[in-house]
Amino acid sequence: MLKPIIGFGGLALDDFWQRTPAAASPEDRLLAAEAWLCRAQDAHDDGGVSYGYSLRGGWRASYPETSGYIATTFLRLASRRDPSYGERAGRILRWLLSIQNADGSFANPRFGPGGIVFDTGQVLFGLVRGYEASGDPALLAAARRAADWLTRVADERLRWTRHEYLDTPHVYNSRTAWALLLFNALEPDARREAVARSNLDWAVSEQRPSGFFDRCSFARGEAPFSHTIAYAAGGLLEAGLLLREPRYVESAARCADATMHLLDDAGRLPSTVAVDGSPASRSCCLTGNCQFAIVWLRLDAAVGAPRYRRAALRALDFVMTTQDIAAADPGIRGGIKGSHPVWGCYAPLTLPNWATKFFVDAMWLRTDLPP
C-alpha cells in the first residue's frame, strides 16, 4: 500500500476531495456526476467516452468496453433527465459500429486487435438497448454479430475459456451471459441460451462456502477486486431474474450477503477480498461500492429484505463523501475516483468512467426507492 503522497502545491492528493460543501444534496451530487460523464465523452471527437481522467496525464483515450454500457445510462437519462442524452448515446453507438471487428467482436485497445469476450459483452448492452430505443436495424445487426461471435467462440463445454484476458476463464463473465440473454430475448436461439446458461452454471460451481468465487480476479491467484466480484454477483442476479432461475439469484444473494458483512460503519468495502472472505487491502474501490449498492437495491426490489436497502444507502453515502463537486479542475469535479484514498490499489490516481457510470445508475435506483 502506498503512503499518502504529496501532490500539487504541497497538498496531499486527497486534499483535493475535501472542498465539497457538506450540505450538497444527493441530487446535486447526481447532477455533478452526470455532467462529468458528459465531459468524459466530450474530451475526444470520436463519440466514445474517455477511459477516465488521470491525475498524471488528463483525459485518456475513448474506451469501447465501458462506452458500450455508458450508452445505456445515457438512454436512461434521455427519458428521465433530458432528451439530449439520447443524442449522446447515439454518438457512442455510431462510434462502436465503426470499430466493430469483421467477426462481430470488439477488441480491448490494451490487448491488441482481437476480440475479447468480456468487452464484447459489455458493448452488447449498449447495442441492444440502443436498438430497443431507436429501432435502428444497423444496431440490431451489430448486436446479432456480437452475440453470434460470443456463441461461436465458446468451447466444447459451451464455456468462454478463450479470447479472454490471459486466456483464462473468469467468473465475472456472468455479466456477459446476462448481455447475451438480453439479446436472446429479442431473437431467441437455443444455442445462444445454452452458452449463457453454461457459463452461469460454471460461475455457481466456483462459489465457495464463504459466498465468494474462485477465478473472479483478473489473474489467477490474485485476490479479486470488489469491482469484479460485483460484476459476478450482478450478472448472476440479473440473468436469474430474466430466466426466472432461482439458483442464480440465490448464488448472487449469498455473495451479496457475504460482502455486506465486510461493509464497515462508514460504508466502505475493502478494494480486494480473498476467496475465504477476508479483506485483502486497506483502500476502498469506489466502483465496487457503487456496483454492490446496485446489487443490494435490486435484491431489495426482488426479495424485499430491508438489510439490502440499508447496506446500499450506507455504501452510497460513503461514496458521496469522497466526491468533489466544487473542484476547479473539470476532470475531477463531480467524478468518482477509482480508489479512496486516490492512491489505493484500484485504478490509482485515476477517475475511471465506469466508477461514475455505476454511481449514476445506483443513485437513480436510490431516487426511485419507495418510502
GIUR-V330506 format. One record per residue. N is the residue number from 1. SS is DSSP state (H for helix, E for strand, L for the rest). Layout:
<<N:SS> <N:SS>>
This chain:
<<1:L> <2:L> <3:L> <4:L> <5:L> <6:E> <7:L> <8:H> <9:H> <10:H> <11:L> <12:E> <13:H> <14:H> <15:H> <16:H> <17:H> <18:L> <19:L> <20:L> <21:L> <22:L> <23:L> <24:L> <25:L> <26:H> <27:H> <28:H> <29:H> <30:H> <31:H> <32:H> <33:H> <34:H> <35:H> <36:H> <37:H> <38:H> <39:H> <40:H> <41:H> <42:H> <43:L> <44:L> <45:L> <46:L> <47:L> <48:L> <49:L> <50:E> <51:L> <52:E> <53:E> <54:E> <55:L> <56:L> <57:L> <58:E> <59:E> <60:L> <61:L> <62:E> <63:L> <64:H> <65:H> <66:H> <67:H> <68:H> <69:H> <70:H> <71:H> <72:H> <73:H> <74:H> <75:H> <76:H> <77:H> <78:H> <79:H> <80:H> <81:L> <82:L> <83:L> <84:H> <85:H> <86:H> <87:H> <88:H> <89:H> <90:H> <91:H> <92:H> <93:H> <94:H> <95:H> <96:H> <97:H> <98:H> <99:H> <100:L> <101:L> <102:L> <103:L> <104:L> <105:L> <106:L> <107:E> <108:L> <109:L> <110:L> <111:L> <112:L> <113:L> <114:L> <115:E> <116:L> <117:H> <118:H> <119:H> <120:H> <121:H> <122:H> <123:H> <124:H> <125:H> <126:H> <127:H> <128:H> <129:H> <130:H> <131:H> <132:H> <133:H> <134:H> <135:L> <136:L> <137:H> <138:H> <139:H> <140:H> <141:H> <142:H> <143:H> <144:H> <145:H> <146:H> <147:H> <148:H> <149:H> <150:H> <151:H> <152:H> <153:L> <154:L> <155:L> <156:L> <157:L> <158:L> <159:L> <160:L> <161:L> <162:L> <163:L> <164:L> <165:H> <166:H> <167:H> <168:L> <169:L> <170:L> <171:H> <172:H> <173:H> <174:H> <175:H> <176:H> <177:H> <178:H> <179:H> <180:H> <181:H> <182:H> <183:H> <184:H> <185:H> <186:H> <187:L> <188:L> <189:L> <190:H> <191:H> <192:H> <193:H> <194:H> <195:H> <196:H> <197:H> <198:H> <199:H> <200:H> <201:H> <202:H> <203:H> <204:H> <205:H> <206:L> <207:E> <208:L> <209:L> <210:L> <211:L> <212:L> <213:E> <214:L> <215:L> <216:L> <217:L> <218:L> <219:L> <220:L> <221:L> <222:L> <223:L> <224:E> <225:E> <226:H> <227:H> <228:H> <229:H> <230:H> <231:H> <232:H> <233:H> <234:H> <235:H> <236:H> <237:H> <238:H> <239:H> <240:H> <241:H> <242:H> <243:H> <244:L> <245:L> <246:H> <247:H> <248:H> <249:H> <250:H> <251:H> <252:H> <253:H> <254:H> <255:H> <256:H> <257:H> <258:H> <259:H> <260:H> <261:L> <262:L> <263:L> <264:L> <265:L> <266:L> <267:L> <268:L> <269:L> <270:L> <271:L> <272:E> <273:E> <274:L> <275:L> <276:L> <277:L> <278:L> <279:E> <280:L> <281:L> <282:L> <283:L> <284:E> <285:E> <286:H> <287:H> <288:H> <289:H> <290:H> <291:H> <292:H> <293:H> <294:H> <295:H> <296:H> <297:H> <298:H> <299:H> <300:H> <301:H> <302:H> <303:H> <304:L> <305:L> <306:H> <307:H> <308:H> <309:H> <310:H> <311:H> <312:H> <313:H> <314:H> <315:H> <316:H> <317:H> <318:H> <319:H> <320:H> <321:H> <322:H> <323:L> <324:L> <325:L> <326:L> <327:L> <328:L> <329:L> <330:L> <331:L> <332:L> <333:L> <334:L> <335:L> <336:L> <337:L> <338:L> <339:E> <340:E> <341:L> <342:L> <343:L> <344:L> <345:L> <346:L> <347:L> <348:L> <349:L> <350:E> <351:E> <352:E> <353:H> <354:H> <355:H> <356:H> <357:H> <358:H> <359:H> <360:H> <361:H> <362:H> <363:H> <364:H> <365:H> <366:H> <367:H> <368:L> <369:L> <370:L> <371:L>>
